């Protein structure tokens, strides 16, 4: 855990550091999150090693995909945020993975039945019909996703109580139904809730700058007083505790 510097120092540092990519190593020693038991990166890498043609959707900065032990002969990744596109290109192109700039909205820029494997870690939204379209018969979609009301303790600290419908969003059973409606067979669905702790206010600022959909439009200036109150709470009571929700889903296109 970092030494507890004063509020202004912690906030200024967290507000200045780059949040490009999907690497959270800046939070080492400042925040912790339990890891799901299923080991998504390892399991994804095993599937990529066996695939003939694979696509990773919303690859971020390419950090997760870059850890795959082997890459199929045809490999692509999509990303929408320009700083991430640049970072992912640097990481993935040398491995033979083409990074395609894409808005994240349908349609995917690929032909029908182009891939036997599609993966995605923490997609903003899963376009099931498009995934079904680009998969070959017998192909699979493998994804780790954010579950309902994940880290809502942080969200509600800044935004106040959220409506029940927003707590229902990203429910794994809704994902199952959507996959089946697109003609896919769900072969695995696992759900876990995970303990998360923020040890200083800088960790909270960094998290909200990086995970931009948690508190939309978050800036330090807009929430400075609320941040100051949370800083005092952490100093007085210890780490700010939240609960993350994650689910793993694997769906197959019938032959």
KACOR-V989605 format. One record per helix or strand. SS is the DSSP state (a for helix, b for strand). FROM is the first residue (numbers start at 1). TO is the last residue. If there is no record, write none. Layout:
BEGIN
[[SS	FROM	TO] [SS	FROM	TO]]
END
This chain:
BEGIN
[[a	7	16] [a	25	27] [b	31	33] [a	40	50] [b	53	56] [a	63	66] [b	74	79] [a	82	95] [b	98	101] [b	115	121] [a	128	134] [b	135	146] [a	152	159] [a	164	168] [a	172	181] [b	184	198] [a	201	210] [a	224	237] [b	240	253]]
END
